Amino acid sequence: MRTVEGFNDYELIDADSGERLERWGDIILIRPDPQVIWQGERRDKRWRDANAIYHRSNSGGGYWEKLKNVPDVWSINYKELTFRLKPMGFKHTGLFPEQAVNWSLAQELIKKANRPVSVLNLFAYTGGATVACLKAGAAVTHVDASKGMVQWAKENAAVSGVADGNVRWLVDDCLKFVKREIRRGKKYDAIIMDPPSYGRGPTGEVWKLEQQLGELLSESGKLLSDDAIFFFLNSYTGGLSPTILNYMVRKYAVCDRGEVTTDEIGLYITDKGISMPCGNTTVWKR
């Protein structure tokens, strides 16, 4: 497992009985996590002194109970990157901290290339990877189906000091965009994608990962330049094993080129002394 290190503004303090106790800067949140199937003693007093708790609803979704001093928006830092956070629907804050391992890897590979690098970031959400790649000096095309998420990513770029970087911000269906880029003869030196298990495009297109991943990978692979340096596929879909994801990337996206590895990515639980898996990333690199 690749576990996040050096994220001083984020801490997974404890995890117990289906919930996480987390520190986001100075804000303490309790959020549900279905992977936390063990039960123990909640010794840390912050379980009883959190700023907000997300409660799941029996009918689906849920709501935040704000107990004290929760700003509408606040910021945290990961090394030289800054991100704006806010409690939002379905327990999220606008950032997946476990992805820090991939932000750092992308930066390392971009800098190591020692040349101009163009990156395509698909299903780019609030722009964690986009901001990291811009900070490393790459040109980035950021694509997400949600106008609100693209605007949030622009704000993250601004507070990280890269708003004037070489970046295109696009609200679009990712697969349709990839196909148009193929017709235009466009090529990229690196591709990052974080497709959801299920979603809808900006005009109502239905996305189901198991049904469309092969096509997405195959089409996206056509956009890799002859001297491309990396391809990242992130997955939070529990039904797809790391072995399957590795095979899919090899078969459809990169064929016989380079090295393909698939690893769990995770967060260290301070009070438990263990690391908790938070999804998988398949990495192809030259």
RODO-2510 file (C-alpha; in nm, 4 decimals, decimal comma):
residues 286
     n   res          X          Y          Z
     1     m     0,0000     0,0000     0,0000
     2     r     0,1184     0,3519    -0,0829
     3     t     0,0384     0,5629     0,2234
     4     v     0,0300     0,9427     0,2386
     5     e     0,3193     1,1117     0,4161
     6     g     0,3886     1,4778     0,4864
     7     f     0,0261     1,5949     0,4842
     8     n     0,0554     1,7968     0,8049
     9     d    -0,2830     1,9701     0,7671
    10     y    -0,4729     1,6414     0,7414
    11     e    -0,4846     1,3577     0,9940
    12     l    -0,6941     1,0429     1,0144
    13     i    -0,6960     1,0444     1,3937
    14     d    -0,9043     0,7323     1,4514
    15     a    -1,1544     0,5014     1,2836
    16     d    -1,4110     0,2980     1,4713
    17     s    -1,7605     0,1500     1,4359
    18     g    -1,8227     0,2706     1,0823
    19     e    -1,6852     0,6227     1,1249
    20     r    -1,3665     0,8227     1,0733
    21     l    -1,2385     1,0904     1,3112
    22     e    -1,0419     1,3378     1,0998
    23     r    -0,8540     1,6649     1,1402
    24     w    -0,8701     1,9032     0,8443
    25     g    -0,6476     2,1901     0,9507
    26     d    -0,8037     2,2973     1,2811
    27     i    -1,1452     2,1476     1,2017
    28     i    -1,2387     1,8062     1,3455
    29     l    -1,4945     1,6067     1,1454
    30     i    -1,6628     1,2706     1,1959
    31     r    -1,7664     1,0987     0,8737
    32     p    -1,9078     0,7525     0,7955
    33     d    -1,6873     0,4916     0,6278
    34     p    -1,8317     0,1464     0,5447
    35     q    -1,4850    -0,0117     0,5553
    36     v    -1,4516     0,0547     0,9284
    37     i    -1,6197    -0,2667     1,0404
    38     w    -1,4334    -0,3052     1,3699
    39     q    -1,5455    -0,1780     1,7087
    40     g    -1,3291    -0,0527     1,9914
    41     e    -1,2843     0,2135     2,2539
    42     r    -1,3052     0,5719     2,1397
    43     r    -1,0414     0,7028     2,3756
    44     d    -0,9538     1,0202     2,1897
    45     k    -1,1579     1,3050     2,3387
    46     r    -1,2054     1,4573     1,9945
    47     w    -1,4725     1,1951     1,9253
    48     r    -1,6810     1,3927     2,1760
    49     d    -1,5554     1,7356     2,0754
    50     a    -1,5825     1,7368     1,6933
    51     n    -1,6796     2,0454     1,4965
    52     a    -1,9259     1,8547     1,2778
    53     i    -2,0670     1,5060     1,2225
    54     y    -2,2135     1,3646     0,9031
    55     h    -2,5220     1,1514     0,9676
    56     r    -2,6442     0,9050     0,7090
    57     s    -3,0174     0,8954     0,6375
    58     n    -3,2086     0,5672     0,6242
    59     s    -3,3660     0,6886     0,2999
    60     g    -3,0299     0,7633     0,1354
    61     g    -2,7863     1,0517     0,1530
    62     g    -2,7555     1,2315     0,4825
    63     y    -2,6777     1,5636     0,6440
    64     w    -2,4087     1,7513     0,8366
    65     e    -2,4704     1,8343     1,2005
    66     k    -2,2524     2,1378     1,2640
    67     l    -2,1740     2,1467     1,6347
    68     k    -1,9361     2,4416     1,6635
    69     n    -1,7151     2,6819     1,4734
    70     v    -1,7392     2,5310     1,1265
    71     p    -1,6637     2,7949     0,8625
    72     d    -1,8476     2,7848     0,5332
    73     v    -1,5109     2,7502     0,3582
    74     w    -1,1581     2,6992     0,4915
    75     s    -0,8193     2,6077     0,3446
    76     i    -0,5512     2,3479     0,4146
    77     n    -0,2059     2,2907     0,2678
    78     y    -0,0271     1,9872     0,1323
    79     k     0,3358     2,0890     0,0912
    80     e     0,3256     2,3759    -0,1636
    81     l    -0,0388     2,3154    -0,2602
    82     t    -0,3445     2,4837    -0,1060
    83     f    -0,7025     2,3572    -0,1205
    84     r    -1,0356     2,5146    -0,0251
    85     l    -1,2712     2,2887     0,1703
    86     k    -1,6357     2,2934     0,2709
    87     p    -1,8821     2,0335     0,4055
    88     m    -2,0887     1,9195     0,1099
    89     g    -2,3518     1,6591     0,0289
    90     f    -2,2834     1,2888     0,0680
    91     k    -2,0195     1,3435     0,3413
    92     h    -1,7514     1,5004     0,1192
    93     t    -1,5279     1,8029     0,1810
    94     g    -1,4042     1,8566    -0,1750
    95     l    -1,0746     1,6725    -0,1297
    96     f    -0,9607     1,3101    -0,1158
    97     p    -0,6433     1,3321     0,0965
    98     e    -0,5222     0,9822     0,0011
    99     q    -0,4674     1,1159    -0,3511
   100     a    -0,1693     1,3130    -0,2205
   101     v     0,0496     1,0108    -0,3025
   102     n    -0,0500     1,0493    -0,6675
   103     w    -0,0072     1,4271    -0,6715
   104     s     0,3493     1,3817    -0,5516
   105     l     0,4202     1,1002    -0,7989
   106     a     0,2864     1,3054    -1,0897
   107     q     0,5046     1,5997    -0,9881
   108     e     0,8096     1,3750    -0,9607
   109     l     0,7579     1,2278    -1,3090
   110     i     0,6891     1,5681    -1,4679
   111     k     1,0027     1,7203    -1,3194
   112     k     1,2099     1,4150    -1,4099
   113     a     1,1059     1,4476    -1,7749
   114     n     1,2941     1,7790    -1,7848
   115     r     1,0901     1,9018    -2,0814
   116     p     0,7464     2,0506    -2,1495
   117     v     0,4746     1,8022    -2,0457
   118     s     0,1060     1,8156    -2,1379
   119     v    -0,1385     1,6489    -1,8971
   120     l    -0,5021     1,5510    -1,9510
   121     n    -0,6952     1,5253    -1,6228
   122     l    -1,0312     1,3505    -1,6709
   123     f    -1,3100     1,3426    -1,4096
   124     a    -1,0887     1,6060    -1,2516
   125     y    -1,3211     1,7042    -0,9632
   126     t    -1,1850     1,9984    -0,7603
   127     g    -0,8459     1,9852    -0,9248
   128     g    -0,6049     1,8287    -0,6764
   129     a    -0,4055     1,6618    -0,9535
   130     t    -0,4467     1,9629    -1,1828
   131     v    -0,2978     2,2012    -0,9274
   132     a    -0,0126     1,9597    -0,8509
   133     c     0,0781     1,9210    -1,2182
   134     l     0,0595     2,2954    -1,2808
   135     k     0,2864     2,3516    -0,9812
   136     a     0,5374     2,1099    -1,1369
   137     g     0,5387     2,3137    -1,4589
   138     a     0,3094     2,1056    -1,6806
   139     a     0,0360     2,2274    -1,9145
   140     v    -0,2977     2,0808    -1,8028
   141     t    -0,6342     2,0206    -1,9655
   142     h    -0,8876     1,9832    -1,6821
   143     v    -1,2175     1,8131    -1,7710
   144     d    -1,5178     1,7480    -1,5461
   145     a    -1,8910     1,7208    -1,6116
   146     s    -1,9807     1,9481    -1,3178
   147     k    -1,9610     2,3230    -1,3679
   148     g    -1,9466     2,3722    -0,9915
   149     m    -1,6489     2,1383    -0,9524
   150     v    -1,4583     2,3116    -1,2327
   151     q    -1,5169     2,6468    -1,0634
   152     w    -1,3937     2,5001    -0,7339
   153     a    -1,0819     2,3720    -0,9106
   154     k    -1,0162     2,7218    -1,0450
   155     e    -1,0335     2,8532    -0,6882
   156     n    -0,7836     2,5884    -0,5751
   157     a    -0,5516     2,6910    -0,8562
   158     a    -0,5818     3,0543    -0,7483
   159     v    -0,5023     2,9936    -0,3810
   160     s    -0,2124     2,7663    -0,4849
   161     g    -0,0667     3,0420    -0,7019
   162     v    -0,1063     2,8654    -1,0374
   163     a    -0,4203     3,0313    -1,1755
   164     d    -0,2064     3,1892    -1,4482
   165     g    -0,0561     2,8535    -1,5452
   166     n    -0,0978     2,6841    -1,8826
   167     v    -0,4403     2,5310    -1,8178
   168     r    -0,7687     2,4736    -1,9996
   169     w    -1,0823     2,4425    -1,7830
   170     l    -1,3568     2,2415    -1,9533
   171     v    -1,7072     2,1380    -1,8450
   172     d    -1,7722     1,8333    -2,0599
   173     d    -1,8550     1,4641    -2,0730
   174     c    -1,5126     1,3031    -2,0466
   175     l    -1,5581     1,0212    -2,2984
   176     k    -1,7128     1,2528    -2,5582
   177     f    -1,4281     1,4996    -2,5055
   178     v    -1,1669     1,2254    -2,5535
   179     k    -1,3271     1,1190    -2,8820
   180     r    -1,3280     1,4776    -3,0094
   181     e    -0,9608     1,5173    -2,9160
   182     i    -0,8796     1,2025    -3,1160
   183     r    -1,0545     1,3483    -3,4218
   184     r    -0,8574     1,6707    -3,3723
   185     g    -0,5302     1,4748    -3,3653
   186     k    -0,4458     1,5918    -3,0142
   187     k    -0,1814     1,4114    -2,8065
   188     y    -0,0875     1,4278    -2,4376
   189     d     0,2262     1,3270    -2,2507
   190     a     0,0323     1,2147    -1,9433
   191     i    -0,3262     1,1211    -1,8577
   192     i    -0,4902     1,1077    -1,5147
   193     m    -0,8425     0,9774    -1,4689
   194     d    -1,0634     0,9238    -1,1656
   195     p    -1,3891     0,7883    -1,3107
   196     p    -1,6847     0,7420    -1,0740
   197     s    -1,8694     0,4137    -1,0362
   198     y    -2,1833     0,5883    -1,1565
   199     g    -2,2527     0,9388    -1,2756
   200     r    -2,4183     1,1705    -1,5240
   201     g    -2,2680     1,4033    -1,7800
   202     p    -2,3532     1,7743    -1,8190
   203     t    -2,6494     1,6954    -2,0457
   204     g    -2,7714     1,3861    -1,8602
   205     e    -2,5450     1,1194    -2,0105
   206     v    -2,5389     0,8084    -1,7896
   207     w    -2,1985     0,6705    -1,6890
   208     k    -2,1500     0,3175    -1,5499
   209     l    -1,7878     0,2243    -1,4867
   210     e    -1,8099    -0,1516    -1,5414
   211     q    -1,9838    -0,1018    -1,8772
   212     q    -1,7740     0,1831    -2,0141
   213     l    -1,4255     0,1516    -1,8627
   214     g    -1,2877    -0,0523    -2,1524
   215     e    -1,3991     0,2042    -2,4097
   216     l    -1,2729     0,4932    -2,1971
   217     l    -0,9297     0,3360    -2,1578
   218     s    -0,9041     0,2359    -2,5231
   219     e    -1,0004     0,5798    -2,6511
   220     s    -0,7858     0,7628    -2,3958
   221     g    -0,4846     0,5486    -2,4850
   222     k    -0,5038     0,6859    -2,8390
   223     l    -0,4261     1,0308    -2,6970
   224     l    -0,0912     0,9280    -2,5451
   225     s     0,2008     1,0793    -2,7322
   226     d     0,4861     0,8636    -2,8582
   227     d     0,7026     0,9875    -2,5721
   228     a     0,4299     0,9910    -2,3051
   229     i     0,5547     0,9548    -1,9484
   230     f     0,2601     0,8307    -1,7381
   231     f    -0,1028     0,7193    -1,7191
   232     f    -0,2954     0,7032    -1,3884
   233     l    -0,6292     0,5265    -1,3331
   234     n    -0,7875     0,5785    -0,9913
   235     s    -1,0707     0,3554    -0,8756
   236     y    -1,2964     0,3570    -0,5698
   237     t    -1,5210     0,0840    -0,7106
   238     g    -1,5073    -0,2037    -0,4643
   239     g    -1,6195    -0,4656    -0,7157
   240     l    -1,3125    -0,4211    -0,9378
   241     s    -0,9990    -0,5858    -0,8022
   242     p    -0,6490    -0,4395    -0,8493
   243     t    -0,5655    -0,7302    -1,0806
   244     i    -0,8591    -0,6508    -1,3085
   245     l    -0,7725    -0,2796    -1,3203
   246     n    -0,4104    -0,3602    -1,4023
   247     y    -0,5191    -0,5917    -1,6843
   248     m    -0,7623    -0,3350    -1,8246
   249     v    -0,4975    -0,0631    -1,8406
   250     r    -0,2467    -0,3001    -2,0035
   251     k    -0,4980    -0,4315    -2,2557
   252     y    -0,6778    -0,1152    -2,3570
   253     a    -0,4699     0,1913    -2,2763
   254     v    -0,0976     0,1232    -2,2992
   255     c    -0,0714    -0,2234    -2,4600
   256     d     0,2861    -0,3499    -2,4250
   257     r     0,4501    -0,0187    -2,3440
   258     g     0,6360     0,0539    -2,0216
   259     e     0,5631    -0,0694    -1,6694
   260     v     0,2149    -0,1077    -1,5151
   261     t     0,1615    -0,1410    -1,1401
   262     t    -0,1536    -0,1357    -0,9285
   263     d    -0,1477    -0,0535    -0,5588
   264     e    -0,3876     0,0329    -0,2837
   265     i    -0,3520     0,3900    -0,1658
   266     g    -0,4263     0,4687     0,1948
   267     l    -0,4138     0,6814     0,5061
   268     y    -0,2363     0,6091     0,8332
   269     i    -0,4722     0,5895     1,1338
   270     t    -0,2859     0,7627     1,4157
   271     d    -0,4670     0,6022     1,7121
   272     k    -0,4706     0,2529     1,5599
   273     g    -0,1148     0,2400     1,4233
   274     i    -0,2327     0,0894     1,0948
   275     s    -0,3031     0,2143     0,7434
   276     m    -0,6524     0,2093     0,5958
   277     p    -0,6969     0,1429     0,2230
   278     c    -0,8851     0,4148     0,0370
   279     g    -0,9007     0,2833    -0,3197
   280     n    -0,6592     0,1702    -0,5887
   281     t    -0,4390     0,3429    -0,8435
   282     t    -0,3031     0,1770    -1,1556
   283     v     0,0095     0,3545    -1,2805
   284     w     0,1740     0,3158    -1,6184
   285     k     0,5054     0,4886    -1,6602
   286     r     0,7672     0,4714    -1,9285
***
